[in-house]
Amino acid sequence: MDSKIFSYIDPSPPAPADGGALSGKRAAVQSSISVKGWPTEAGSRALEGFIALEDATVVERLRAAGAILAGNTHTGELGFGLAGDTASQALKNGLVDVTLMTDTLGEGRVAAASAGVFGFKPSYGRVSRFGLVGLVPSMDCCSILGKSLDDLAAFLEAVEGHDDRDPSMGDTPLEAFRMGRGSSPGSERSSLSAGVVVQSLESLNAGGRKVFEEALRRVEKAGIALREVQCEDFDLFRIVHNVIGSVEASSSCGKFDGVRYGHCAAGAKNWNEMYLRSRGESFGRVLKAYLFQGAYFQFENYPAFERACSLRAKLAQAGRKWLDGVDMMILPTRCAAAHDRPAETVEQVYDIFPLTLPANVTGQPALTLPGFLPTSAGDLGLQLVGPAGGDRLLLEAAGRLYPRTEEAR
Amino acid sequence: MMQNGRWDCGNVSMADAGKEIHLAGWVDALRDHGEVLFMHLRDRSGIVQVVFSPEFTPPEVCERARALRSEYCVALNGRVAERAPGTENPHIETGTLEVLVQDLSILSRAAALPFGISEKAMVAGGAGGGVDSVAEELRLQYRYLDLRRPSMQQNLAKRYRIIKTARDFLDEKGFLEIETPLLTKSTPEGARDYLVPSRHYPKHFYALPQSPQLFKQLLMVAGFERYFQVVRCFRDEDLRPNRQPEFTQLDLEASFIDEEFIYELVEELVSRMFAVGGVTLPRPFPRMTHRDAMDFYGTDRPDTRFALRFVEATDIFADTQYSIFKQILQRGGRIKGINVRGQSEKLSKNVLQNEYAKEIVPSFGAKGMTWMRVMDGGLESNIVQFFSEQERHAVLERFGAQDGDVILMIADSSYELVVSALGQLRLHLAERLGLVPSGVFAPLWVTDFPLFEATEDGVTSNHHPFTAPHREDFNPSDREGLLDLRSRAYDVVVNGEELGGGSIRINSKELQMKIFQALGLSREEIEEKFGFFVRALDYGAPPHGGLALGMDRVASMILGTSSIREVTAFPKNRSAYCPLTQAPSEVSLAQLEELGLLQLGEAKPIPGVQEQQELIETLSWVSRIGLETDERPAILSALADARKLAEIVESRAGREEPLFAPLPVANRMREKGPAVNSPLAAGGELLKNAPAVKGNYFKVASILD
C-alpha cells in the first residue's frame, strides 16, 4: 500500500467480525478519527506523535459490522480545508471501498466531487462525533465517501445512532436510518421534488451553468420535479460560518497546550512563554489566521458573534422555508474556479466551499453525486441537500438518478 | 420610417408591402427549416422577421446566411411581404409581415453568448426568453449584452422620458438647471464621503457630494430664485440590497416660497413623471403629520394602499386586572391594536398563537401579542377570560368589531416599540392576507417631523442642520425642549416608499448659529466646517426651500422593476463592485507616490494601524498563540477581513434568538455509583502522549522565571 496516501497502515488488521453487514468491506479513516493504538495527528503539529487511547465510536461500530480498517489517510490541518488531504485518493486508487472524513466546511463532499465518487454528510446528530479531532463542534460531521450508493447506505446504517458519549447528539434521537437492502433504493416514494437555489448558481461560469442545466434535465427525466427557489441571503452562509467557525475553532483549540500531548517548544523559561511558543509553533499559517479571527470575535467583538448566531437562526428558519413544498435542494457541490491554487488565506479556503458550507451551518444532510457535472475543471459534483433527519430520502432520491446497471464504479 | 437609407425594424408596416428596403441590426433568433431560414432581426426600434429562401434569395446569400449565429451584427436588403395566413406572430409588432432577403452582409460576428438575449418567441404561442434565471453578476459583467434586451432598452428609454418630462416641466415653471461641483469639501456629518486625493495639495482631499445642499442654498443667496439639477450624488454607506454608492437626484430649490408652493409644484411634477408610465396619481396628495404617521401606521413612510390603522387601547385597560397589561401600564406603557376585518377564517387560533404570537411578532422586537377573534358578538381568545365585562365591551366598541374580525394588540412599556412592532405586523398581515391592491398608487406627504433626534449625550438633526424649525424661540441648551421642536421638513411617500424629501431652510444667521449651538458645535468647529456658508447668510439671504427626489427609485417604481439596477445602465452590484470594469481596483505605487499618499502615514500615523498592531498583541496574548514577525501581515489582513465580516453581520442581523448549535445540547449525567478515576489514568496511559513527564506527572515550565 501507498504511504503517500496513508498516514498509517495497519500491519496486521484484526480478523473482521463474522457475518456483519459490512463483512469483507475495506475502509480507511482520516487521521483525525481516533483508532486505538494508531498515530492520530490530524495533520497538525498540535497533535505531533499522538497515539489514540480509545476508538472513536464510528470505528468501533465499523469493526463490529465486519469492516476491515486498512489505515488512516493524510488530512488538512485539523480537518480545515483540503490541503494535503488524501482520503479520496485511497478510494480512487481502489485501495478501499469506503473512507470516512471529517467535514467542517464541506471537505468530504468537495473531495468526493473532485474524485468523481459519492460523498455523504449525514444530518447533524445522526453520527457520533466521539473520538473525532474536531475544530468547529457545532458544524463538524463525519462524512462518508464511497463508490456506490449501496456502500454509503450500508456504512451509514452501521455507524449511525445514539451515543451517550457525544452530548451534541441531542436527547431526542433522529428516526433510525434503514435502507431496504436488495430492493432498488429508489422505490420507496412515488413522487419527489427538488428546489434549485438560484443564488447558488452565481458561482458558475457559462460552461458550468450549461452542464448544470443539462444535469437538471436528467434529474427531471428521472421523475424528480424541479422548482426555482430564491435565497436572498445565500451570501450570508459563508459569513456566518466564518464568524461562528473561527470562534469555535479558537475555543476548541484551547485544549492544545503542548503538555498532555502534541508539540512542546523546548527551553521556555516560564509557563506563559511555553504556551505562547508551543502554540505559536503548533498551528500553520492559515489555521493561525483563523484562530486570530476567532479570538477577535471572542475577546474584542463578542456582539458580532452573537449577531452571527442570530443570523444562523434566521438561515436555519429560511432553510426550512425553502424545503416547504420540495423534498430537497439541488445545487453544485463545488465551483470550478477556486481549485487552481492552494489556499493561502482563510478567505481562499472559504472560496472553495461556498456551496457545501450551508449544510454545515444548518446541520442538514447533503449528498454529492458524480457524473452529472463534468467540466474542463473536473467533476463539479451534483449536490442534494435534504431536511434535517431526511438522510434516507436523499439516498433514495439519488438511487433514482442512477439506473442500477450504470452506477458509478 | 427611414434614416440614412436604413429602415427601423420595428416600424416596418403593411403599408410598405412590396417595397425594397435596407435594414441593419442584430440577429435576435434563428429558425432553420432546411432550405428556408427564418431570422428575427432586432434594432433599437423593435424586431422584424426576415426570410432566406432559394425561391427569392440568391444562392451565395443563402450560403452566407448559414453562418449566422445569435447576435451577429448584420445589414440586409429585401422586399416587404405579407405573411401567409396562419403564420402571423402576435409577439412582435411587425408580426403580420416579413422581409424576403435579397442581399446580406455580416458587419461583425459575435462569440458564444454567456446568456440568451432574445426575449420574443418566433412563433405564435412560443415561449419567449428572459434573464430571470441568469445570475445578476453575469448580467452585470456582460452589461452591454444585457442592455441589448428589449426590456432593458425600454427601461432606459422610459427613464430618459421620465427625466425629460421633469426637465421640461421645471423649465416651464421658470427653473434654471445649474451645475454644481463634484469635487467639494468633506463634511464629516451624514454618511461617509468618497474622497478624492488632490495632487496639487498633497495630503489634502476633495469629497464627492452626498447632495448639493449648500451649493443650492448659495445659489438662492446668489439670487437665482429657482434652481434645479439632475445630479449624481455619492454616499459610502453600508451595503444594502437596493442601494447604490452613486445615485441620481432631481434636486430643486426656490426662493420667496412656502410649503404650499412646494406641495403644488412637486405634486404636478411627480404626477407628470408617473404619467409617463401610464399611472394617474390621485390629487391632491393627502398630508399626514409625522406624529399621526407613527401613531396610526408605526412608520414615517406609511403605505396607505390598505387600511389596518392602529387603534389606541391604553385607556380601556387603565384599571385592568389582567396582570401582563397591568404591569406594562404601571411602567407608563402603551397598548395599541389593529382590527383585521373579516379574516378570522384565515387567521386560525393556531396561526395566531403559534405563528404570530410566538414567532413573527417577537422577531419584530415585541415581547408578545394579544389576539382576539370576534365570534357571535363576543371575543374569543386564550386570555379574554382575564378581561372584565366592561373591558370586553369597550374593545368591541372601540375597534368597531363585527363577527369574523380579528383584533390584535401589542402592549409594551415603550411607545416606540409598540408602534414599530405593530407597523411591521401591519405590513406582514397585508402581504400574507393579500390586502395590498395591485396597480394602485397611494402618494402622501409626511410633514411636521421632529427637528432633532436624541443621542446619548445631546441631540442630532433629524433632517439636516439647515432645516427651519416651526418656532424660533427655543433654548439651545434645553435638551427636552429641543426634542419637542417640529421642523418645516416634508417627505413625499408613495406606497410606503420615500421618493424624496426636503424642507424650508433657515435664512437667518442668528437662527442658524442657534441650531449649531443646539447640536453642540463649538464656534471653531462651526467656522471650520460651515464658515463659508454662515458668512453667506450675512448678505441678505432670501427665504427659500426645496426638495430632492431619488430618480432611480422613482423610475424603478414607475416601471415596476424589481430593483433600481434594472433602471441604471451600469450599476454596481450589491457589494458596491462593478463586475464589468472591476472597479474599485488597486492602483500603481507611482500613482500613489504622485498623489503624496505613500508618505501619508509618516507625518501623521494612519489611524488604525497602531491600534491594529496592538490588537494583534492582545489577541496573541489572550489566546496564547505566539507570532513570528513574518506572520504578522497575514494576521493583519485576516483581522481586517474579520472586521468586515463583523460589519456585514451588524448590518444584516435581525432579531432572531441566537442559535448556537443545530440541536439543543443534551445533559449527560454520570451513572449512579461511586466516582472512580478513568482507567486510562489509572493505567498510566494518559502520560504516554505527553512530550515531557516527570514521575507520574506531566512536566511543564515553571510558572515564574
Boltz contact constraints between the chains, C-beta under 6 A:
constraints:
  - contact:
      token1: [A, 50]
      token2: [B, 689]
      max_distance: 6.0
  - contact:
      token1: [A, 53]
      token2: [B, 680]
      max_distance: 6.0
  - contact:
      token1: [A, 53]
      token2: [B, 685]
      max_distance: 6.0
  - contact:
      token1: [A, 124]
      token2: [B, 662]
      max_distance: 6.0
  - contact:
      token1: [A, 125]
      token2: [B, 663]
      max_distance: 6.0
  - contact:
      token1: [A, 138]
      token2: [B, 661]
      max_distance: 6.0
  - contact:
      token1: [A, 167]
      token2: [B, 665]
      max_distance: 6.0
  - contact:
      token1: [A, 167]
      token2: [B, 666]
      max_distance: 6.0
  - contact:
      token1: [A, 167]
      token2: [B, 668]
      max_distance: 6.0
  - contact:
      token1: [A, 170]
      token2: [B, 663]
      max_distance: 6.0
  - contact:
      token1: [A, 170]
      token2: [B, 666]
      max_distance: 6.0
  - contact:
      token1: [A, 171]
      token2: [B, 666]
      max_distance: 6.0
  - contact:
      token1: [A, 201]
      token2: [B, 135]
      max_distance: 6.0
  - contact:
      token1: [A, 202]
      token2: [B, 135]
      max_distance: 6.0
  - contact:
      token1: [A, 202]
      token2: [B, 137]
      max_distance: 6.0
  - contact:
      token1: [A, 206]
      token2: [B, 114]
      max_distance: 6.0
  - contact:
      token1: [A, 239]
      token2: [B, 645]
      max_distance: 6.0
  - contact:
      token1: [A, 239]
      token2: [B, 648]
      max_distance: 6.0
  - contact:
      token1: [A, 242]
      token2: [B, 645]
      max_distance: 6.0
  - contact:
      token1: [A, 243]
      token2: [B, 645]
      max_distance: 6.0
  - contact:
      token1: [A, 259]
      token2: [B, 698]
      max_distance: 6.0
  - contact:
      token1: [A, 259]
      token2: [B, 700]
      max_distance: 6.0
  - contact:
      token1: [A, 260]
      token2: [B, 690]
      max_distance: 6.0
  - contact:
      token1: [A, 261]
      token2: [B, 689]
      max_distance: 6.0
  - contact:
      token1: [A, 264]
      token2: [B, 691]
      max_distance: 6.0
  - contact:
      token1: [A, 268]
      token2: [B, 701]
      max_distance: 6.0
  - contact:
      token1: [A, 269]
      token2: [B, 705]
      max_distance: 6.0
  - contact:
      token1: [A, 270]
      token2: [B, 701]
      max_distance: 6.0
  - contact:
      token1: [A, 270]
      token2: [B, 702]
      max_distance: 6.0
  - contact:
      token1: [A, 270]
      token2: [B, 704]
      max_distance: 6.0
  - contact:
      token1: [A, 270]
      token2: [B, 705]
      max_distance: 6.0
  - contact:
      token1: [A, 271]
      token2: [B, 701]
      max_distance: 6.0
  - contact:
      token1: [A, 271]
      token2: [B, 703]
      max_distance: 6.0
  - contact:
      token1: [A, 274]
      token2: [B, 701]
      max_distance: 6.0
  - contact:
      token1: [A, 275]
      token2: [B, 624]
      max_distance: 6.0
  - contact:
      token1: [A, 276]
      token2: [B, 624]
      max_distance: 6.0
  - contact:
      token1: [A, 276]
      token2: [B, 626]
      max_distance: 6.0
  - contact:
      token1: [A, 277]
      token2: [B, 626]
      max_distance: 6.0
  - contact:
      token1: [A, 279]
      token2: [B, 624]
      max_distance: 6.0
  - contact:
      token1: [A, 279]
      token2: [B, 625]
      max_distance: 6.0
  - contact:
      token1: [A, 280]
      token2: [B, 625]
      max_distance: 6.0
  - contact:
      token1: [A, 280]
      token2: [B, 626]
      max_distance: 6.0
  - contact:
      token1: [A, 285]
      token2: [B, 634]
      max_distance: 6.0
  - contact:
      token1: [A, 289]
      token2: [B, 634]
      max_distance: 6.0
  - contact:
      token1: [A, 289]
      token2: [B, 635]
      max_distance: 6.0
  - contact:
      token1: [A, 289]
      token2: [B, 638]
      max_distance: 6.0
  - contact:
      token1: [A, 292]
      token2: [B, 619]
      max_distance: 6.0
  - contact:
      token1: [A, 292]
      token2: [B, 635]
      max_distance: 6.0
  - contact:
      token1: [A, 292]
      token2: [B, 638]
      max_distance: 6.0
  - contact:
      token1: [A, 293]
      token2: [B, 638]
      max_distance: 6.0
  - contact:
      token1: [A, 293]
      token2: [B, 642]
      max_distance: 6.0
  - contact:
      token1: [A, 295]
      token2: [B, 619]
      max_distance: 6.0
  - contact:
      token1: [A, 295]
      token2: [B, 623]
      max_distance: 6.0
  - contact:
      token1: [A, 296]
      token2: [B, 639]
      max_distance: 6.0
  - contact:
      token1: [A, 296]
      token2: [B, 642]
      max_distance: 6.0
  - contact:
      token1: [A, 299]
      token2: [B, 622]
      max_distance: 6.0
  - contact:
      token1: [A, 301]
      token2: [B, 646]
      max_distance: 6.0
  - contact:
      token1: [A, 304]
      token2: [B, 646]
      max_distance: 6.0
  - contact:
      token1: [A, 304]
      token2: [B, 649]
      max_distance: 6.0
  - contact:
      token1: [A, 306]
      token2: [B, 658]
      max_distance: 6.0
  - contact:
      token1: [A, 307]
      token2: [B, 649]
      max_distance: 6.0
  - contact:
      token1: [A, 307]
      token2: [B, 653]
      max_distance: 6.0
  - contact:
      token1: [A, 308]
      token2: [B, 649]
      max_distance: 6.0
  - contact:
      token1: [A, 309]
      token2: [B, 658]
      max_distance: 6.0
  - contact:
      token1: [A, 309]
      token2: [B, 659]
      max_distance: 6.0
  - contact:
      token1: [A, 309]
      token2: [B, 660]
      max_distance: 6.0
  - contact:
      token1: [A, 310]
      token2: [B, 653]
      max_distance: 6.0
  - contact:
      token1: [A, 310]
      token2: [B, 656]
      max_distance: 6.0
  - contact:
      token1: [A, 310]
      token2: [B, 658]
      max_distance: 6.0
  - contact:
      token1: [A, 311]
      token2: [B, 653]
      max_distance: 6.0
  - contact:
      token1: [A, 312]
      token2: [B, 659]
      max_distance: 6.0
  - contact:
      token1: [A, 313]
      token2: [B, 656]
      max_distance: 6.0
  - contact:
      token1: [A, 313]
      token2: [B, 657]
      max_distance: 6.0
  - contact:
      token1: [A, 313]
      token2: [B, 659]
      max_distance: 6.0
  - contact:
      token1: [A, 314]
      token2: [B, 654]
      max_distance: 6.0
  - contact:
      token1: [A, 314]
      token2: [B, 656]
      max_distance: 6.0
  - contact:
      token1: [A, 316]
      token2: [B, 659]
      max_distance: 6.0
  - contact:
      token1: [A, 346]
      token2: [B, 638]
      max_distance: 6.0
  - contact:
      token1: [A, 347]
      token2: [B, 641]
      max_distance: 6.0
  - contact:
      token1: [A, 363]
      token2: [B, 662]
      max_distance: 6.0
